[in-house]
Amino acid sequence: MTKVKLPAVSPAETEILRLVWQLGKATVQDVCDRLPSKRKIAYATVQTLLRRLEKKGYLRHYKQGKAHVFFNAVKSEDVIKRSVGDFVERLFGGDPIPLMQYLAEHGKVTADDIERLKEIVRKE
């Protein structure tokens, strides 16, 4: 796995990449089958998104019969760390507190979540 600076991914690409991470390896059909039923994305669109992710360096593939099986070319943790860091830097000048405050004030963080976060902080 590599730590090369990779191009940004679109929201649609991120959704597809997340599904490949969850599956470990996946064909186009595997990804289509895992998309939420409310998402009406054509097979050809999923195929295009997987190819884009491969071209950008996020995925690789091998052939299994007639199918292409896609798998991670980079660690999901590295992509998440960079993406979240970039987001916090752009929107909050690198300070994560306003983000956490926003999430707490808008009901996106529960009391249980806060307890879990306290536990994480205590461990470090």
N, C-alpha and C positions, 0 to 999 in steps of 0.2 A: 504494500500500500504506500501511496505517495503523499507528500505534504506540499505539493506544488500549488501555487496560487491559481485557483480555478475560476473560470468566468461565473458570473452570477446566474442563478436559475430563476425562471419565471414561476409564478404560483402554480400553474398547471404542471410544469416540470417537477416542482417540489412535491406535489401530490403523488406523482408517479414514482419518484425516487423513494419517497417514504414507504410506498407499497413494496418496492423491491427490497428495501431494508427489512421490512417485516417478514417477507417471504424467504429472504436469504438468497434465492435465485428464482428467476421467473421468466416465463415466456410471455409474449404479448397477450395470449389468451388468459394466462394466470392473472395478469394485471387487470385485464378487462373484467374477469370474474370477481375480483376483489374490490372493484370500484363500488361506492355506494349506489344503490338502485336509483336514487334521485339524480345521479350524474349520468347524463346521456352523452358519453364520449364514444365516438366510432372507433372500431378496431384499428383502422388506418391512422387515426389521430394518435392513439396510444403508441402504435408502431413508430410514428414520426417522433413523438416525444422521447421514446426510449433511444432512438438513433441520435437525437440531439444531445441527450445526456451522455451517450457514449462519445460523441464527437467532442463534447466539452471536457471529457476526462473523468466523469463521475461513475460511469459504468463500463463494463467490458462484456463480451459475449463469446459463447462457443456454440457450435452447431450440434444439435442432437436430432438426428434424422433430418427432417425438413425445417424444424423449428430452431430459432435462435434463442438461447437461454442466456439471460442477462444477469449479471452479478456485480457487486460493489467493486469499484476500482479504488475507492478511498473509504476511510473509516467514517461511519455516520457521526461519531462524536466530534471528529475534526470539522466536518461540514456544519454541524449544529453550533459548535463553539464559535466558528468564524461568522456564521450568519447572525447569531444572537449578538455577538460583539459588535458587528457592523451596524446592526439595528439600534442598539443602545447608544453607540457613538453618534450616529446620524440624528436620532430623535432627541436624545437626552444628554448630549455632550459627554458620553461615557459614564454618566452617573446612573446606576441601576435603581436607586431609591425612587425617583419619580415614576418609573415603570411599575415597580411593586406597589407604590401608593395608588396609582391609577387602577391596577388590577384589583386591589383590595376595596377601593371605593366603588367600583362598578360590579361587585359581586362575582368576580372571576376567581377569587381566592377565598377559600373557606377557613374556618377556625382550625379544622383538621390539617389543612394545607400549611397553615402558619406553624402549627406544632411540628409538622414534618420538617419544615424549614429550620426551626429552632434546633431540632435534633441534628440536622446536617451541619449547622454552624458550630454546635458543640463538639462535633467530631473533628473539626479542623483545627 
